[in-house]
Amino acid sequence: MHVPHWQPCSRMQHQNFLCLFSMATKADEGAGSLAAGLARNSMLKELNFGGNPGITDIGWQAIFAVLQHPGCKLEKLSLKRNSINDAAALSLNALSNNNTLKTLNLGMNYDITIAGWRALFEILQSPTCMLEDLDLSNN
């Protein structure tokens, strides 16, 4: 099966961008490259990063860590249909230090257990978390 070629994230110039790494053999490396690009791209406001079950905790931690970076100006992030688990969900503590992300879609992430959801809900109670719309459908 052909893996779609994606433009390096450091060169992203559009307001909206779709990333697909589900068929990539080096999904965590791709996620790390995406995170590095997000840290340098203040123009990107919306990212659909759904359907990437090959990414492990390492890749998710890199992506979630960049949410704290002042250069990351994402307002809308879709992580629907991934294999995010409790360890990765704990890395979402970056949301407590992010003042731009308003919408987060975590739907269909079946590997998050009650422990991961509990940690996420604690983060959401932080007065510095600016989320306005959270989609947890089909979990």
PAVEXMAR-719667 format. One record per residue: residue in three letters; x, y, z of N, C-alpha, C, O in turn. Coordinates in pm, 1 decimal, padded with zeros to 6 digits. Layout:
N
[rec "ALA",[X,Y,Z],[X,Y,Z],[X,Y,Z],[X,Y,Z]]
...
// end
This chain:
139
[rec "MET",[00083.6,-00117.9,00000.0],[00000.0,00000.0,00000.0],[00088.2,00124.3,00000.0],[00189.1,00129.3,00070.3]]
[rec "HIS",[00051.2,00221.7,-00076.6],[00126.9,00346.4,-00091.9],[00104.8,00437.2,00028.8],[-00008.7,00461.9,00069.4]]
[rec "VAL",[00213.6,00485.9,00084.8],[00205.5,00581.4,00195.7],[00207.4,00721.2,00137.3],[00300.3,00755.6,00064.2]]
[rec "PRO",[00106.0,00804.0,00167.7],[00106.1,00940.1,00113.5],[00227.5,01018.1,00160.5],[00265.4,01011.4,00277.4]]
[rec "HIS",[00287.6,01091.3,00069.5],[00399.6,01178.3,00105.3],[00343.9,01304.0,00171.1],[00244.1,01358.7,00124.2]]
[rec "TRP",[00404.8,01349.4,00275.8],[00360.1,01471.4,00342.6],[00472.4,01572.5,00342.3],[00590.3,01538.9,00353.0]]
[rec "GLN",[00432.4,01695.8,00329.9],[00528.8,01805.6,00329.7],[00583.2,01823.4,00470.6],[00505.2,01818.9,00565.7]]
[rec "PRO",[00714.1,01843.4,00488.5],[00767.5,01864.8,00622.2],[00693.6,01977.7,00692.7],[00668.5,02083.5,00635.0]]
[rec "CYS",[00659.7,01953.1,00817.5],[00576.7,02047.6,00890.1],[00642.9,02182.2,00911.7],[00573.8,02281.2,00936.0]]
[rec "SER",[00774.6,02188.6,00903.3],[00841.6,02318.0,00919.0],[00811.6,02410.5,00801.7],[00838.9,02530.3,00808.6]]
[rec "ARG",[00755.2,02354.9,00693.1],[00723.4,02435.6,00576.4],[00573.8,02460.8,00562.0],[00529.3,02510.6,00458.6]]
[rec "MET",[00496.7,02427.4,00663.3],[00352.7,02447.2,00654.6],[00322.1,02595.2,00638.2],[00373.7,02678.0,00713.3]]
[rec "GLN",[00239.8,02628.5,00542.3],[00207.7,02767.8,00517.9],[00057.6,02793.1,00518.9],[00015.2,02908.5,00511.5]]
[rec "HIS",[-00022.1,02690.8,00527.6],[-00165.4,02707.5,00519.8],[-00227.6,02712.8,00659.2],[-00168.4,02666.6,00756.7]]
[rec "GLN",[-00347.2,02769.6,00666.9],[-00418.7,02780.3,00793.5],[-00461.5,02642.8,00845.1],[-00461.0,02619.7,00966.1]]
[rec "ASN",[-00497.8,02552.9,00756.7],[-00544.4,02420.1,00794.3],[-00451.2,02316.0,00734.3],[-00399.9,02333.9,00623.8]]
[rec "PHE",[-00429.6,02207.7,00806.8],[-00335.8,02106.9,00760.4],[-00381.5,01971.0,00809.7],[-00421.1,01957.2,00925.4]]
[rec "LEU",[-00376.5,01872.1,00724.7],[-00413.9,01735.9,00759.7],[-00288.9,01650.0,00756.7],[-00218.4,01646.5,00655.8]]
[rec "CYS",[-00261.1,01581.5,00865.0],[-00146.5,01491.8,00869.9],[-00195.3,01348.2,00879.9],[-00289.5,01318.9,00953.6]]
[rec "LEU",[-00131.8,01259.9,00806.4],[-00167.1,01118.6,00808.8],[-00039.6,01037.2,00818.5],[00040.5,01033.6,00725.1]]
[rec "PHE",[-00021.4,00971.9,00932.3],[00095.0,00887.7,00953.8],[00055.9,00743.1,00979.7],[00141.8,00662.0,01014.2]]
[rec "SER",[-00071.3,00708.8,00963.9],[-00117.8,00576.7,01004.4],[-00049.2,00464.0,00928.9],[-00039.4,00353.2,00981.7]]
[rec "MET",[-00001.5,00488.1,00808.1],[00063.4,00384.4,00731.6],[00215.7,00394.2,00739.8],[00286.0,00308.7,00686.0]]
[rec "ALA",[00266.1,00494.9,00804.9],[00410.3,00515.7,00811.3],[00474.2,00415.6,00906.4],[00415.6,00379.7,01008.5]]
[rec "THR",[00592.9,00371.4,00872.8],[00663.0,00278.1,00959.3],[00734.3,00350.5,01072.9],[00766.6,00289.8,01174.9]]
[rec "LYS",[00758.3,00477.5,01055.7],[00826.8,00556.3,01158.7],[00732.3,00664.8,01209.4],[00761.6,00784.0,01200.3]]
[rec "ALA",[00619.0,00621.4,01262.8],[00515.6,00715.2,01303.8],[00562.9,00809.7,01413.8],[00531.4,00928.7,01409.8]]
[rec "ASP",[00637.6,00759.6,01511.7],[00685.7,00846.4,01619.3],[00783.9,00950.2,01568.0],[00783.9,01064.3,01614.4]]
[rec "GLU",[00867.5,00911.4,01472.6],[00960.5,01007.1,01412.8],[00882.9,01116.2,01339.1],[00917.1,01234.2,01347.6]]
[rec "GLY",[00779.9,01076.6,01267.8],[00695.2,01173.5,01197.7],[00623.4,01265.3,01294.8],[00609.8,01385.0,01269.9]]
[rec "ALA",[00577.0,01208.2,01406.7],[00510.5,01289.9,01508.0],[00607.8,01389.8,01569.1],[00570.5,01503.6,01597.4]]
[rec "GLY",[00731.8,01348.0,01589.4],[00833.8,01439.2,01640.9],[00862.5,01552.3,01544.2],[00881.8,01666.8,01585.3]]
[rec "SER",[00865.4,01520.2,01415.4],[00886.4,01623.7,01313.7],[00769.2,01720.7,01310.6],[00787.3,01841.7,01296.5]]
[rec "LEU",[00649.4,01666.4,01323.9],[00530.2,01751.4,01328.9],[00538.3,01845.7,01448.6],[00511.5,01965.2,01435.9]]
[rec "ALA",[00574.9,01792.4,01563.8],[00585.1,01874.5,01684.6],[00686.2,01987.0,01665.5],[00660.4,02100.9,01704.5]]
[rec "ALA",[00800.3,01956.1,01605.9],[00902.1,02059.2,01581.4],[00847.4,02166.8,01489.1],[00873.0,02285.3,01510.3]]
[rec "GLY",[00773.3,02127.4,01388.1],[00713.2,02224.1,01296.2],[00608.1,02309.5,01363.6],[00599.1,02429.5,01338.0]]
[rec "LEU",[00528.2,02248.0,01449.8],[00424.5,02323.6,01520.8],[00484.6,02430.8,01611.2],[00427.6,02538.8,01627.3]]
[rec "ALA",[00597.5,02400.8,01668.8],[00662.6,02497.7,01758.2],[00709.7,02621.3,01682.6],[00722.2,02729.2,01740.6]]
[rec "ARG",[00736.0,02605.4,01552.7],[00787.6,02716.6,01473.0],[00681.7,02782.5,01385.6],[00709.5,02884.1,01322.0]]
[rec "ASN",[00562.5,02727.5,01381.1],[00461.2,02778.1,01289.5],[00350.0,02848.2,01366.8],[00265.5,02782.8,01427.9]]
[rec "SER",[00350.2,02978.2,01364.0],[00248.0,03054.7,01435.2],[00125.1,03081.5,01348.0],[00028.6,03142.2,01394.6]]
[rec "MET",[00127.6,03037.2,01222.3],[00014.4,03059.2,01131.4],[-00090.1,02947.9,01139.7],[-00208.4,02972.8,01116.2]]
[rec "LEU",[-00048.4,02826.8,01172.4],[-00139.7,02713.2,01173.7],[-00235.9,02724.4,01291.4],[-00193.6,02732.9,01406.7]]
[rec "LYS",[-00364.3,02724.3,01261.9],[-00466.8,02738.1,01364.7],[-00544.6,02609.4,01388.0],[-00600.4,02589.5,01495.9]]
[rec "GLU",[-00548.8,02522.0,01288.0],[-00629.2,02400.6,01297.4],[-00549.3,02281.7,01245.7],[-00488.0,02288.9,01139.1]]
[rec "LEU",[-00550.1,02171.9,01321.8],[-00478.9,02051.3,01282.5],[-00568.5,01930.8,01303.5],[-00616.5,01906.8,01414.3]]
[rec "ASN",[-00591.2,01854.4,01196.5],[-00662.4,01728.1,01203.9],[-00557.5,01618.8,01200.8],[-00497.5,01592.4,01096.6]]
[rec "PHE",[-00535.6,01556.1,01313.6],[-00433.4,01453.1,01325.9],[-00499.3,01321.4,01365.1],[-00442.4,01241.7,01439.7]]
[rec "GLY",[-00619.1,01299.9,01314.1],[-00693.4,01179.0,01345.3],[-00650.3,01061.3,01261.2],[-00590.8,01077.5,01154.7]]
[rec "GLY",[-00681.1,00941.5,01310.5],[-00654.6,00819.8,01236.4],[-00508.7,00783.5,01225.6],[-00464.3,00738.8,01119.8]]
[rec "ASN",[-00432.5,00801.4,01332.5],[-00290.2,00768.2,01334.0],[-00260.2,00670.8,01448.7],[-00192.1,00706.8,01544.7]]
[rec "PRO",[-00311.5,00546.3,01438.4],[-00295.1,00451.9,01550.1],[-00152.8,00400.5,01569.9],[-00125.1,00336.7,01671.4]]
[rec "GLY",[-00062.3,00426.4,01476.2],[00074.8,00377.3,01489.3],[00162.8,00459.2,01581.5],[00274.2,00418.0,01613.7]]
[rec "ILE",[00114.6,00573.9,01624.0],[00195.0,00659.7,01711.3],[00188.9,00606.4,01854.0],[00081.4,00573.1,01903.8]]
[rec "THR",[00303.7,00598.6,01919.0],[00311.0,00548.9,02056.8],[00317.2,00667.8,02153.8],[00307.7,00783.8,02113.8]]
[rec "ASP",[00333.2,00635.3,02280.6],[00343.4,00738.2,02385.0],[00450.9,00841.5,02353.6],[00432.8,00960.3,02380.4]]
[rec "ILE",[00561.7,00797.1,02297.3],[00673.5,00887.7,02266.9],[00629.9,00996.6,02169.3],[00658.5,01114.4,02190.2]]
[rec "GLY",[00561.7,00957.5,02064.7],[00513.7,01054.4,01966.4],[00409.5,01147.9,02024.0],[00413.2,01268.5,01999.7]]
[rec "TRP",[00315.9,01092.4,02100.6],[00211.2,01177.0,02160.1],[00270.6,01275.2,02260.4],[00228.6,01390.7,02266.5]]
[rec "GLN",[00366.8,01230.5,02338.1],[00429.8,01320.9,02434.0],[00497.2,01437.5,02364.4],[00493.1,01550.0,02414.2]]
[rec "ALA",[00559.1,01412.5,02249.8],[00623.7,01520.6,02173.6],[00518.8,01619.9,02123.1],[00537.6,01741.2,02131.7]]
[rec "ILE",[00409.2,01567.3,02070.8],[00303.4,01654.9,02019.2],[00238.0,01733.8,02131.5],[00215.8,01854.0,02117.1]]
[rec "PHE",[00206.6,01668.7,02243.1],[00140.6,01738.8,02352.8],[00233.7,01839.9,02418.6],[00188.2,01945.1,02463.6]]
[rec "ALA",[00362.3,01810.3,02425.0],[00458.0,01904.0,02485.6],[00463.4,02035.2,02408.4],[00480.4,02141.6,02467.8]]
[rec "VAL",[00449.0,02028.1,02275.9],[00458.3,02150.2,02195.0],[00340.0,02243.8,02222.3],[00347.5,02362.7,02191.3]]
[rec "LEU",[00232.3,02192.6,02279.3],[00118.2,02279.5,02312.0],[00156.7,02387.3,02412.8],[00089.1,02489.6,02423.3]]
[rec "GLN",[00264.3,02365.0,02486.3],[00312.2,02464.7,02582.7],[00404.3,02568.1,02519.1],[00433.7,02671.0,02579.9]]
[rec "HIS",[00449.4,02541.3,02398.5],[00545.1,02628.9,02331.8],[00476.7,02758.0,02288.1],[00368.2,02752.4,02230.1]]
[rec "PRO",[00536.4,02873.5,02314.1],[00473.7,03000.9,02276.4],[00455.2,03018.1,02125.9],[00371.1,03097.4,02083.5]]
[rec "GLY",[00531.6,02945.9,02044.2],[00517.0,02956.3,01899.9],[00399.9,02877.4,01844.1],[00359.2,02899.3,01730.0]]
[rec "CYS",[00345.5,02786.3,01922.7],[00232.6,02704.6,01878.9],[00103.7,02782.8,01903.8],[00070.8,02815.1,02018.0]]
[rec "LYS",[00030.9,02812.8,01795.6],[-00091.2,02893.8,01805.3],[-00216.7,02815.5,01765.5],[-00317.1,02873.7,01724.4]]
[rec "LEU",[-00209.1,02682.2,01778.4],[-00325.9,02601.0,01743.1],[-00447.9,02642.3,01824.6],[-00439.2,02666.5,01944.9]]
[rec "GLU",[-00560.8,02649.9,01756.8],[-00688.0,02678.6,01822.5],[-00779.5,02556.2,01821.6],[-00867.0,02541.1,01906.8]]
[rec "LYS",[-00757.0,02469.7,01723.5],[-00842.6,02352.1,01708.0],[-00755.6,02231.4,01675.8],[-00677.2,02234.5,01581.0]]
[rec "LEU",[-00769.5,02123.9,01755.1],[-00689.0,02003.4,01738.1],[-00778.8,01881.0,01742.9],[-00847.1,01857.7,01842.7]]
[rec "SER",[-00779.1,01802.4,01635.3],[-00856.8,01679.0,01630.3],[-00762.6,01560.2,01638.6],[-00673.6,01543.9,01555.2]]
[rec "LEU",[-00783.2,01478.1,01739.7],[-00703.6,01357.6,01760.4],[-00794.2,01234.3,01759.8],[-00767.1,01135.6,01828.3]]
[rec "LYS",[-00899.2,01241.3,01683.5],[-00998.9,01134.4,01675.6],[-00938.8,01008.8,01611.9],[-00858.3,01017.4,01519.2]]
[rec "ARG",[-00979.0,00892.6,01662.8],[-00941.1,00761.4,01609.0],[-00790.7,00736.1,01613.8],[-00731.9,00693.1,01514.5]]
[rec "ASN",[-00729.3,00761.8,01726.3],[-00588.6,00730.0,01747.1],[-00578.8,00626.1,01857.8],[-00680.3,00584.2,01913.3]]
[rec "SER",[-00459.0,00585.3,01889.3],[-00438.2,00488.5,01997.2],[-00379.0,00557.8,02119.2],[-00283.8,00508.7,02179.8]]
[rec "ILE",[-00435.2,00669.8,02153.6],[-00388.9,00742.6,02272.0],[-00428.0,00660.5,02395.0],[-00543.5,00620.1,02408.8]]
[rec "ASN",[-00332.3,00636.3,02483.5],[-00359.0,00558.9,02604.1],[-00339.0,00646.3,02728.3],[-00319.1,00767.3,02717.6]]
[rec "ASP",[-00344.5,00584.3,02844.8],[-00332.6,00660.6,02969.4],[-00201.0,00736.6,02980.4],[-00199.6,00852.9,03020.8]]
[rec "ALA",[-00090.3,00671.6,02944.7],[00040.8,00737.8,02955.8],[00045.7,00862.2,02867.3],[00096.7,00966.3,02908.5]]
[rec "ALA",[-00007.1,00850.9,02746.2],[-00009.6,00966.6,02656.6],[-00108.1,01071.7,02708.1],[-00080.0,01191.4,02701.9]]
[rec "ALA",[-00222.0,01027.7,02758.3],[-00322.6,01121.7,02809.5],[-00266.2,01204.9,02924.5],[-00301.6,01321.8,02939.6]]
[rec "LEU",[-00180.1,01146.3,03004.2],[-00118.7,01221.3,03113.8],[-00033.6,01336.7,03060.9],[-00014.8,01437.1,03129.7]]
[rec "SER",[00017.3,01322.2,02939.8],[00097.5,01428.9,02878.8],[00013.1,01548.9,02838.0],[00066.9,01654.4,02804.3]]
[rec "LEU",[-00117.3,01533.2,02840.9],[-00205.4,01645.5,02808.5],[-00204.8,01752.4,02916.5],[-00278.9,01850.3,02906.9]]
[rec "ASN",[-00122.2,01735.2,03018.9],[-00109.6,01840.6,03119.4],[-00059.9,01970.2,03056.7],[-00066.0,02076.4,03118.6]]
[rec "ALA",[-00010.7,01960.9,02933.7],[00030.4,02080.5,02858.4],[-00086.1,02175.9,02838.6],[-00065.7,02295.7,02819.2]]
[rec "LEU",[-00208.2,02123.7,02843.1],[-00325.4,02209.9,02825.2],[-00336.8,02314.6,02934.8],[-00394.8,02421.1,02913.3]]
[rec "SER",[-00282.3,02285.4,03051.0],[-00291.8,02382.0,03160.3],[-00201.6,02503.1,03137.6],[-00214.8,02603.8,03207.1]]
[rec "ASN",[-00110.0,02494.2,03040.8],[-00020.3,02605.6,03009.1],[-00039.2,02656.3,02867.1],[00052.0,02716.0,02809.9]]
[rec "ASN",[-00156.2,02633.1,02810.1],[-00183.3,02674.1,02672.1],[-00301.3,02769.4,02672.5],[-00407.2,02737.1,02726.3]]
[rec "ASN",[-00283.8,02886.7,02612.7],[-00393.0,02984.5,02612.5],[-00453.3,03005.5,02474.3],[-00530.9,03099.2,02455.3]]
[rec "THR",[-00419.4,02920.1,02376.5],[-00475.6,02936.2,02242.8],[-00569.9,02822.9,02202.4],[-00663.5,02846.5,02126.1]]
[rec "LEU",[-00548.0,02701.2,02251.1],[-00629.9,02587.5,02209.4],[-00769.7,02598.0,02269.2],[-00786.8,02599.2,02391.1]]
[rec "LYS",[-00868.8,02605.4,02181.8],[-01008.2,02620.8,02223.8],[-01090.8,02494.6,02201.6],[-01188.1,02470.5,02273.0]]
[rec "THR",[-01052.0,02413.5,02102.1],[-01128.7,02294.4,02065.6],[-01036.8,02173.6,02059.4],[-00931.7,02178.0,01995.4]]
[rec "LEU",[-01076.8,02065.1,02126.4],[-01000.3,01941.2,02126.7],[-01095.2,01824.5,02105.2],[-01195.3,01811.0,02175.6]]
[rec "ASN",[-01063.2,01739.7,02007.0],[-01142.8,01620.7,01978.8],[-01059.8,01497.9,02013.9],[-00959.0,01469.4,01949.4]]
[rec "LEU",[-01103.0,01425.9,02116.2],[-01038.8,01301.2,02157.7],[-01130.7,01182.2,02135.2],[-01111.4,01077.2,02196.5]]
[rec "GLY",[-01229.8,01196.5,02048.5],[-01324.5,01089.0,02022.8],[-01257.1,00963.3,01969.9],[-01155.5,00969.0,01900.6]]
[rec "MET",[-01316.1,00850.5,02004.1],[-01274.3,00719.2,01954.7],[-01129.9,00683.7,01991.2],[-01058.5,00624.4,01910.4]]
[rec "ASN",[-01087.5,00719.0,02110.2],[-00957.6,00677.3,02163.5],[-00984.9,00575.0,02273.1],[-00989.7,00607.6,02391.7]]
[rec "TYR",[-01002.3,00451.2,02230.2],[-01050.4,00344.8,02317.3],[-00949.1,00296.1,02419.5],[-00986.2,00223.0,02511.4]]
[rec "ASP",[-00823.5,00333.5,02406.9],[-00720.4,00284.6,02498.2],[-00707.7,00369.0,02624.7],[-00630.5,00334.9,02714.3]]
[rec "ILE",[-00781.6,00477.0,02632.7],[-00778.4,00558.3,02755.1],[-00875.6,00497.0,02854.7],[-00993.5,00478.5,02824.4]]
[rec "THR",[-00825.8,00465.6,02973.2],[-00909.2,00406.3,03078.0],[-00958.1,00515.5,03173.1],[-00932.1,00633.9,03151.7]]
[rec "ILE",[-01027.0,00475.7,03275.1],[-01079.4,00570.8,03374.1],[-00966.8,00652.5,03437.0],[-00985.7,00770.1,03468.2]]
[rec "ALA",[-00850.6,00591.6,03455.7],[-00736.2,00664.8,03514.2],[-00691.9,00779.4,03422.4],[-00664.4,00889.8,03469.3]]
[rec "GLY",[-00685.2,00753.1,03293.8],[-00647.0,00857.6,03198.8],[-00750.8,00968.3,03190.5],[-00716.4,01086.4,03185.2]]
[rec "TRP",[-00879.1,00929.4,03189.4],[-00985.1,01031.1,03184.8],[-00985.5,01114.8,03312.3],[-01006.2,01236.0,03307.9]]
[rec "ARG",[-00962.7,01049.9,03424.6],[-00959.4,01122.9,03552.7],[-00848.0,01228.1,03549.3],[-00868.5,01341.7,03592.0]]
[rec "ALA",[-00730.6,01190.3,03498.8],[-00618.8,01284.9,03489.4],[-00653.9,01400.4,03395.8],[-00623.7,01515.9,03425.6]]
[rec "LEU",[-00717.4,01369.5,03282.8],[-00757.3,01474.4,03188.5],[-00857.8,01570.3,03252.7],[-00846.7,01691.8,03236.4]]
[rec "PHE",[-00954.4,01516.6,03324.7],[-01055.2,01602.6,03386.1],[-00995.3,01692.3,03494.0],[-01042.7,01803.9,03515.4]]
[rec "GLU",[-00891.7,01644.3,03561.8],[-00822.0,01729.3,03658.5],[-00753.6,01846.1,03587.2],[-00755.1,01959.0,03636.2]]
[rec "ILE",[-00694.1,01818.3,03472.5],[-00629.5,01922.7,03393.6],[-00731.9,02026.8,03349.1],[-00704.6,02146.8,03351.1]]
[rec "LEU",[-00849.2,01980.1,03309.1],[-00953.8,02070.6,03261.3],[-01002.3,02165.6,03370.6],[-01054.0,02273.3,03341.0]]
[rec "GLN",[-00985.8,02126.3,03495.1],[-01028.2,02211.4,03606.3],[-00928.7,02322.6,03637.1],[-00957.4,02411.5,03717.3]]
[rec "SER",[-00813.8,02318.0,03574.7],[-00713.0,02420.8,03596.5],[-00765.4,02555.7,03546.3],[-00822.1,02561.7,03437.2]]
[rec "PRO",[-00748.0,02663.0,03622.3],[-00795.9,02793.8,03577.5],[-00721.9,02846.6,03454.0],[-00769.1,02939.9,03389.1]]
[rec "THR",[-00608.1,02788.4,03421.7],[-00533.2,02833.2,03305.3],[-00566.6,02754.6,03178.2],[-00517.6,02788.3,03070.5]]
[rec "CYS",[-00648.7,02651.2,03189.4],[-00690.4,02574.0,03071.8],[-00800.5,02652.4,03000.8],[-00902.3,02685.6,03061.5]]
[rec "MET",[-00780.3,02682.0,02872.4],[-00871.6,02767.5,02797.0],[-00965.1,02691.7,02702.4],[-01031.7,02754.0,02619.7]]
[rec "LEU",[-00971.3,02559.9,02712.8],[-01058.8,02482.9,02623.7],[-01203.7,02526.4,02638.7],[-01253.1,02546.7,02749.6]]
[rec "GLU",[-01270.8,02540.2,02524.8],[-01412.7,02574.6,02522.1],[-01497.9,02460.1,02468.5],[-01616.1,02450.0,02501.2]]
[rec "ASP",[-01438.3,02373.9,02386.4],[-01511.5,02265.5,02322.5],[-01427.9,02138.0,02329.5],[-01315.9,02133.7,02278.5]]
[rec "LEU",[-01482.4,02034.2,02392.8],[-01411.5,01907.9,02408.5],[-01503.1,01795.9,02361.7],[-01612.2,01778.1,02415.8]]
[rec "ASP",[-01459.5,01720.2,02261.5],[-01536.5,01608.6,02206.8],[-01475.1,01478.6,02255.4],[-01361.3,01446.8,02220.9]]
[rec "LEU",[-01549.3,01403.1,02335.3],[-01505.9,01273.3,02386.3],[-01598.3,01163.2,02336.1],[-01611.6,01059.5,02401.1]]
[rec "SER",[-01661.4,01183.9,02222.8],[-01760.6,01089.2,02173.4],[-01700.0,00952.8,02140.3],[-01585.1,00941.4,02097.6]]
[rec "ASN",[-01781.2,00851.3,02161.7],[-01746.2,00712.4,02127.6],[-01622.1,00660.9,02198.7],[-01539.5,00592.9,02137.9]]
[rec "ASN",[-01608.6,00692.3,02324.5],[-01500.4,00637.9,02405.5],[-01556.5,00540.5,02506.4],[-01481.2,00483.0,02585.1]]
// end
